[in-house]
Amino acid sequence: MYEYRMVQVPPTIVLKKNTGTGEAAQYLQYIVDQEAAQGWEFYRVDQIGVKQSPGCGGMLLGQKEYTTVYYVVSFRRERQQQQQQQSA
């Protein structure tokens, strides 16, 4: 059995002038390496859309419901209890 950890990452990475390519991969590599150092295994990346309604003021101004897209990197590792039972 596994436990899971989700880390939200920005949907857009802003590149600095003349930085070249591969910044998105480097950013994700950094996130994965940070979690791996804590024992988490990379599992997958998901895209999640969240529908949001405008507030009262926005509705009065004619704003419509909109969807914001988020990206979540999922990690997993074996549950601590299961690891302890296997080593006993």
C-alpha positions in Angstrom: 0.0 0.0 0.0 1.2 3.5 -0.8 0.8 7.0 0.5 0.7 9.9 -1.9 1.9 13.5 -2.0 0.8 16.1 -4.5 2.8 19.2 -5.3 1.1 22.0 -7.3 3.3 23.6 -9.9 2.6 26.7 -12.0 0.9 26.2 -15.3 3.2 28.6 -17.0 7.0 29.1 -16.5 8.2 32.6 -17.4 11.6 32.4 -19.3 14.2 35.1 -18.8 15.6 36.6 -22.0 18.2 34.4 -23.7 18.0 31.5 -21.3 17.7 28.8 -23.9 15.4 25.8 -23.9 14.7 23.1 -21.3 13.7 25.4 -18.4 10.4 23.6 -17.8 12.3 20.2 -17.6 14.9 21.7 -15.3 12.2 23.1 -13.0 10.4 19.7 -12.9 13.7 17.9 -12.3 14.3 20.2 -9.3 10.9 19.4 -7.9 11.3 15.6 -8.4 14.8 15.7 -6.9 13.6 17.6 -3.8 10.9 15.0 -3.2 13.1 12.0 -4.0 15.5 13.2 -1.3 12.7 12.8 1.2 11.9 9.3 0.0 9.1 10.1 -2.5 9.0 8.4 -5.9 7.7 10.3 -8.9 4.3 8.9 -9.9 2.7 11.2 -12.5 1.7 14.8 -13.6 -2.0 15.7 -13.7 -3.9 18.7 -15.1 -6.9 19.8 -12.9 -9.5 22.3 -14.0 -11.3 24.3 -11.3 -14.4 26.1 -12.2 -14.8 29.4 -10.4 -17.7 31.9 -10.2 -17.1 35.6 -10.0 -17.9 37.3 -6.7 -20.9 39.6 -6.2 -19.1 42.6 -7.6 -17.9 40.6 -10.7 -21.4 39.3 -11.4 -22.7 42.9 -11.3 -20.0 43.8 -13.9 -21.1 40.9 -16.1 -18.2 38.5 -15.4 -18.8 34.9 -16.3 -17.9 31.7 -14.6 -14.3 30.7 -15.6 -12.0 27.7 -15.4 -8.5 27.8 -14.0 -6.1 25.0 -14.9 -3.6 23.7 -12.3 -0.8 21.1 -12.7 -0.1 18.7 -9.9 2.9 16.4 -9.7 2.1 13.3 -7.7 4.6 11.2 -5.7 4.2 8.0 -3.8 6.0 5.8 -1.3 5.3 2.7 0.6 3.4 3.3 3.9 5.6 3.4 7.0 3.7 0.6 8.7 4.1 -1.8 5.8 7.8 -1.1 5.6 8.2 -1.8 9.3 6.3 -5.1 9.1 8.4 -6.3 6.2 11.7 -5.7 8.1 10.5 -7.5 11.2 
